[in-house]
Amino acid sequence: QAIEAITWPVLESPSFTSAKTIFIPCLLDWRVGRTNRDFLVSHAYRGNRDVRELFVRRRSVEAQLNTFLDSESPMTVVTGPSGVGKSVLGMRLLEHYKSDDDVAVLLTTGNAIPSGLDFGEYLSGQIGGLGSRAPLNFAEFELWLRRNGRRLIIYLDALNEHAVSLDRVANLLRDVV
């Protein structure tokens, strides 16, 4: 705890002068883990009940999603309309991959993205890259993931809380799609 308290400012906003962003696996893992803990604190319980126990499990949807996610793509973004059960599916996805050191699941919400930032700028802060303050280059990051045998599944929930119109959603995700 003492080490984390001392290093928190560096881990929270890592930066140094570099022309290119440098990704560090342990920093990625730490940042993803912290973001997931925040997500679970906010979304995993209604009262004292685990939401995964409150909703009917849709095993066929989970199986289809896992088949898709088991592809060769190093980075996948999962999002969708409100009310379809993305939060619960995301938490189950996190459980499914929790023992896989090569696959990270990042659970986050649209309303966690500060107003004025696009998804790439927000994601740059969440994955812990060092170096340039330039927006995240998704192709470069995917190449880094591939070279390091890693995969990142980004589960973007509550997108409508950040961007209510289709134009705002498209703008938010413009560098991803």
Secondary structure, DSSP 8 states (H G I E B T S, - for coil): -HHHHHHHHHHHS-----SS-B--HHHHHHHHHHHHHHHHHHHSEETTEEHHHHS---HHHHHHHHHHHTSS-SEEEE---TTS-HHHHHHHHHHHHTT-TTEEEEEEEGGGS-TT--HHHHHHHHHT-BS--S---HHHHHHHHHHTT-EEEEEEE-HHHH--SHHHHHHHTTTT-
